[in-house]
Amino acid sequence: MAYIDSLRLYNFRNFPREELLFSRTINFFYGNNGSGKTSLLEALYVLSFGRSFRTANYHHLIQDKEGYFIISVSAQDGQTSIPLGIERQRDGIKLLKLNELKANQAAISDLLPIQLLSPYSYRFFTDGPKLRRQYLDWGMFHVEPSFQKLWARLQKTLKQRNALLKAKRTIGKEIAYWDQELINIAEILQPLYKKYTHSLQERVFKLLKRLLGPQIEVNIHYYAGWDENCGLKSHLMREFAHDLRLGYTQYGPHKADLLISVNNIPIQDYFSQGQLKLAAYAFYLGQGLLLTQVTNKTPIYLLDDLPSELDAEKQTLVLGLLSEIKAQIFITGIEQESFKLLQACQGSRMFHVKQGMADFVSIPLETVPLAS
């Protein structure tokens, strides 16, 4: 199990130059709104995913008047210390390094499996299928060795087929070739996704009952991206004229989804926003449990504004579940008092993020913060 031992930032958001040493258990960040707490979580996320969860424009991550940002960490894997980092320049150049050598994003993501939980986690259920597909793909990437190559094949196939549709070049063997390639990939991916979803269900169901009560009965159905009773080939043939008008492929594994309901009602129409947030925690924590069982790796969890919408009892319950997973955790909150109930967590570290400055004070939880 790898964990992040230290973080260095250069020109990232409002941090011109910072270095932090972390606990392998729980790390707390508190400070006023806008002080940069979430930016610290964002830096770790950018390193693992190659993108931000807050903006699609990487220029916003580079400090004003600077030409680049660098995020680097030292990861501990057993007795081995592994340096890895990302540099992004304003002109678009992107450099990834692992053990001082150039690397690709997949290698870094594999070493640092990061999960984000935030006040907006309820959108997992309300914002359409994209987030749920990303959730499935994250799990498949980490537990299914063949997934990365299959996913790359799928992206290439969709790119070629969609290009033919947009160019109206649909007569002859080309479109038939890519149709068959899409069907071939789907026939391999579909049972893998189903198997993964089935493995998730038992863990997620147990966590839902612990977080929301034993009376909760949730149904999870994997939607392949087409009506499996008809078959993908039939869909491609029947909807070809529509695909041609749209200029893209409507059916296939790239349209997969998790259909989640309570008492046959879509979960987003049944639960309150606070309940949806807890339900999302159950899904992501269940995924972490499955990852550990299959690979012996544990995700690193980023919890942005944990106290938001969760009472003290639920906060303690969530932290207890994370403790059972033995994950490294990074948590933000506005007030130091927000973490009062969590001060018994052994080996934890706290950092005071100060408004407008990258000035951190690492303090034991049992002591009083140093004056600014």
Secondary structure as GFF3:
##gff-version 3
##sequence-region A 1 372
A	DSSP	beta_strand	2	12	.	.	.	ID=ss1
A	DSSP	beta_strand	15	21	.	.	.	ID=ss2
A	DSSP	beta_strand	26	30	.	.	.	ID=ss3
A	DSSP	alpha_helix	37	49	.	.	.	ID=ss4
A	DSSP	three_ten_helix	58	61	.	.	.	ID=ss5
A	DSSP	beta_strand	68	77	.	.	.	ID=ss6
A	DSSP	beta_strand	80	89	.	.	.	ID=ss7
A	DSSP	beta_strand	94	98	.	.	.	ID=ss8
A	DSSP	beta_strand	101	102	.	.	.	ID=ss9
A	DSSP	alpha_helix	105	111	.	.	.	ID=ss10
A	DSSP	beta_strand	114	117	.	.	.	ID=ss11
A	DSSP	alpha_helix	123	126	.	.	.	ID=ss12
A	DSSP	alpha_helix	130	143	.	.	.	ID=ss13
A	DSSP	alpha_helix	147	167	.	.	.	ID=ss14
A	DSSP	alpha_helix	173	212	.	.	.	ID=ss15
A	DSSP	beta_strand	218	223	.	.	.	ID=ss16
A	DSSP	alpha_helix	232	238	.	.	.	ID=ss17
A	DSSP	alpha_helix	240	246	.	.	.	ID=ss18
A	DSSP	three_ten_helix	253	255	.	.	.	ID=ss19
A	DSSP	beta_strand	257	262	.	.	.	ID=ss20
A	DSSP	beta_strand	265	266	.	.	.	ID=ss21
A	DSSP	alpha_helix	267	270	.	.	.	ID=ss22
A	DSSP	alpha_helix	273	295	.	.	.	ID=ss23
A	DSSP	beta_strand	300	303	.	.	.	ID=ss24
A	DSSP	alpha_helix	312	325	.	.	.	ID=ss25
A	DSSP	beta_strand	329	333	.	.	.	ID=ss26
A	DSSP	three_ten_helix	336	342	.	.	.	ID=ss27
A	DSSP	beta_strand	349	352	.	.	.	ID=ss28
A	DSSP	beta_strand	362	363	.	.	.	ID=ss29
###
